[in-house]
Amino acid sequence: MPKISLSVSHQLGQEAAKKRIAGLIADSRARFADQVSQVAESWDGYVDAISFKAMGFNVTGKLDVQAAQVMIELNLPMAAYPLKGRIENEILTHARELLA
């Protein structure tokens, strides 16, 4: 199973970064409702365990909001391996914008 592991630096502080991420997830549910389904998330402090189905693929992972960075780990199905690089680039681009 391909795994994506990314780190995005920020200067927002832990609570502000968490609020932005939680807001993005809520907005994304509505914005991409036709492409993403079965979204489940569970915050435990500053760590969000997340799972969803996108374009027919089941994805699981976690977001760990730390004081100066956010660690992103996603597990993709093997069928999504050809898209791994593109997915990483999209996540990095949007995460950097969100946490700027």
DAHUNOR-V943588 format. One record per residue. N is the residue number from 1. PSI is psi in radians with two decimals (NA if undefined). BURIAL is 1 if it has 24 or more other C-alpha atoms within 12 Angstrom, else 0. Layout:
n=N psi=PSI burial=BURIAL
n=N psi=PSI burial=BURIAL
This chain:
n=1 psi=2.08 burial=0
n=2 psi=2.47 burial=0
n=3 psi=2.40 burial=0
n=4 psi=2.22 burial=1
n=5 psi=1.99 burial=1
n=6 psi=2.70 burial=1
n=7 psi=2.27 burial=1
n=8 psi=2.09 burial=1
n=9 psi=2.65 burial=1
n=10 psi=2.92 burial=1
n=11 psi=0.48 burial=0
n=12 psi=-0.38 burial=0
n=13 psi=2.74 burial=0
n=14 psi=-0.83 burial=0
n=15 psi=-0.78 burial=0
n=16 psi=-0.70 burial=0
n=17 psi=-0.74 burial=1
n=18 psi=-0.75 burial=1
n=19 psi=-0.73 burial=0
n=20 psi=-0.74 burial=1
n=21 psi=-0.79 burial=1
n=22 psi=-0.69 burial=1
n=23 psi=-0.70 burial=0
n=24 psi=-0.74 burial=0
n=25 psi=-0.77 burial=1
n=26 psi=-0.78 burial=0
n=27 psi=-0.69 burial=0
n=28 psi=-0.62 burial=0
n=29 psi=-0.78 burial=0
n=30 psi=-0.78 burial=0
n=31 psi=-0.65 burial=0
n=32 psi=0.50 burial=0
n=33 psi=-0.49 burial=0
n=34 psi=-0.25 burial=0
n=35 psi=-0.43 burial=0
n=36 psi=2.29 burial=0
n=37 psi=3.06 burial=0
n=38 psi=0.73 burial=0
n=39 psi=2.21 burial=1
n=40 psi=2.37 burial=0
n=41 psi=2.69 burial=0
n=42 psi=1.86 burial=0
n=43 psi=2.33 burial=0
n=44 psi=1.61 burial=0
n=45 psi=-1.98 burial=0
n=46 psi=0.30 burial=1
n=47 psi=2.19 burial=1
n=48 psi=2.02 burial=1
n=49 psi=2.22 burial=1
n=50 psi=2.58 burial=1
n=51 psi=2.60 burial=1
n=52 psi=2.95 burial=1
n=53 psi=2.17 burial=1
n=54 psi=2.21 burial=0
n=55 psi=0.63 burial=0
n=56 psi=-0.05 burial=0
n=57 psi=2.37 burial=0
n=58 psi=2.25 burial=1
n=59 psi=2.38 burial=1
n=60 psi=2.79 burial=1
n=61 psi=-2.90 burial=1
n=62 psi=2.66 burial=1
n=63 psi=2.11 burial=1
n=64 psi=1.84 burial=1
n=65 psi=1.97 burial=1
n=66 psi=3.05 burial=1
n=67 psi=-0.63 burial=0
n=68 psi=0.12 burial=0
n=69 psi=2.81 burial=1
n=70 psi=2.19 burial=1
n=71 psi=2.23 burial=1
n=72 psi=2.17 burial=1
n=73 psi=2.19 burial=1
n=74 psi=2.44 burial=1
n=75 psi=2.12 burial=1
n=76 psi=2.65 burial=1
n=77 psi=2.75 burial=0
n=78 psi=-0.60 burial=0
n=79 psi=-0.37 burial=0
n=80 psi=-0.03 burial=1
n=81 psi=-0.74 burial=0
n=82 psi=-0.34 burial=0
n=83 psi=0.01 burial=0
n=84 psi=-0.86 burial=0
n=85 psi=-0.75 burial=0
n=86 psi=-0.73 burial=0
n=87 psi=-0.79 burial=1
n=88 psi=-0.80 burial=1
n=89 psi=-0.75 burial=0
n=90 psi=-0.78 burial=0
n=91 psi=-0.82 burial=1
n=92 psi=-0.79 burial=1
n=93 psi=-0.88 burial=0
n=94 psi=-0.65 burial=0
n=95 psi=-0.72 burial=1
n=96 psi=-0.71 burial=0
n=97 psi=-0.78 burial=0
n=98 psi=-0.67 burial=1
n=99 psi=0.13 burial=1
n=100 psi=NA burial=0
